[in-house]
């Protein structure tokens, strides 16, 4: 495995891809209070169809940041903090690796 690949593993790609879209960030913001919301509630004011919002919610669910559950005939969506915690853990690991790399560079420059 290359040193660059060690920073953030490929398994983290869906999390970062999901976070890279403004609509998905908006949906996460709407869900951040932990209250389950219907597709109708989440679509309101977004300027997207329910199908469009459903596709974004699927991406967030695949990344582990949203869960859905059926309540009667309706699906409700809720924020799942584990997906965001996973992203944070990957970024913290990458930060530590960069810190070590910069420290080695500093030592090399100061010795030379």
C-alpha positions as semicolon CSV with decimal commas, in nm:
position;residue;x (nm);y (nm);z (nm)
1;X;0,000;0,000;0,000
2;X;0,136;0,343;-0,084
3;X;0,197;0,596;0,191
4;X;-0,072;0,822;0,042
5;X;-0,329;0,542;0,062
6;X;-0,260;0,505;0,434
7;X;-0,402;0,850;0,514
8;X;-0,765;0,774;0,437
9;X;-0,865;0,419;0,341
10;X;-1,081;0,353;0,036
11;X;-1,365;0,240;0,263
12;X;-1,402;0,602;0,373
13;X;-1,468;0,728;0,020
14;X;-1,850;0,697;0,040
15;X;-1,853;0,909;0,357
16;X;-1,650;1,189;0,201
17;X;-1,840;1,167;-0,128
18;X;-2,167;1,201;0,063
19;X;-2,037;1,505;0,251
20;X;-1,923;1,667;-0,074
21;X;-2,272;1,762;-0,191
22;X;-2,454;2,076;-0,068
23;X;-2,797;1,911;-0,082
24;X;-2,681;1,622;0,133
25;X;-2,523;1,863;0,380
26;X;-2,856;2,047;0,394
27;X;-3,039;1,721;0,460
28;X;-2,796;1,634;0,741
29;X;-2,850;1,979;0,891
30;X;-3,225;1,920;0,887
31;X;-3,177;1,587;1,064
32;X;-2,915;1,695;1,318
33;X;-3,164;1,736;1,604
34;X;-3,230;1,361;1,598
35;X;-3,601;1,393;1,525
36;X;-3,721;1,144;1,260
37;X;-3,854;1,320;0,951
38;X;-4,058;1,205;0,656
39;X;-3,957;1,249;0,294
40;X;-4,227;1,518;0,268
41;X;-4,073;1,716;0,555
42;X;-3,724;1,682;0,412
43;X;-3,830;1,781;0,060
44;X;-4,006;2,099;0,176
45;X;-3,815;2,407;0,062
46;X;-3,535;2,220;-0,118
47;X;-3,667;2,270;-0,471
48;X;-3,621;1,901;-0,546
49;X;-3,864;1,620;-0,611
50;X;-3,920;1,348;-0,355
51;X;-3,734;1,112;-0,588
52;X;-3,437;1,348;-0,595
53;X;-3,430;1,377;-0,218
54;X;-3,468;0,999;-0,187
55;X;-3,156;0,949;-0,401
56;X;-2,958;1,184;-0,175
57;X;-3,089;1,006;0,134
58;X;-2,981;0,673;-0,015
59;X;-2,627;0,804;-0,060
60;X;-2,626;0,925;0,301
61;X;-2,763;0,589;0,418
62;X;-2,498;0,398;0,220
63;X;-2,234;0,615;0,388
64;X;-2,379;0,530;0,730
65;X;-2,498;0,882;0,813
66;X;-2,874;0,835;0,785
67;X;-3,106;0,553;0,884
68;X;-3,464;0,502;0,784
69;X;-3,743;0,317;0,956
70;X;-4,099;0,246;0,860
71;X;-4,370;0,399;1,073
72;X;-4,699;0,280;0,933
73;X;-4,698;0,343;0,560
74;X;-4,430;0,609;0,583
75;X;-4,053;0,599;0,607
76;X;-3,889;0,830;0,859
77;X;-3,526;0,932;0,834
78;X;-3,293;1,003;1,123
79;X;-2,933;1,119;1,152
80;X;-2,684;0,844;1,238
81;X;-2,376;1,004;1,401
82;X;-2,157;0,695;1,352
83;X;-2,093;0,780;0,986
84;X;-1,973;1,128;1,071
85;X;-1,764;0,990;1,357
86;X;-1,600;0,757;1,106
87;X;-1,510;1,052;0,884
88;X;-1,370;1,240;1,182
89;X;-1,158;0,939;1,282
90;X;-1,013;0,912;0,930
91;X;-0,929;1,282;0,925
92;X;-0,768;1,265;1,269
93;X;-0,555;0,969;1,157
94;X;-0,450;1,158;0,844
95;X;-0,368;1,463;1,056
96;X;-0,145;1,258;1,288
97;X;0,033;1,107;0,988
98;X;0,093;1,452;0,839
99;X;0,223;1,575;1,174
100;X;0,474;1,289;1,185
101;X;0,578;1,353;0,825
102;X;0,629;1,724;0,888
103;X;0,829;1,648;1,201
104;X;1,061;1,418;1,001
105;X;1,100;1,691;0,737
106;X;1,177;1,951;1,005
107;X;1,440;1,723;1,158
108;X;1,593;1,658;0,815
109;X;1,614;2,029;0,733
110;X;1,758;2,121;1,072
111;X;2,024;1,847;1,048
112;X;2,129;1,950;0,697
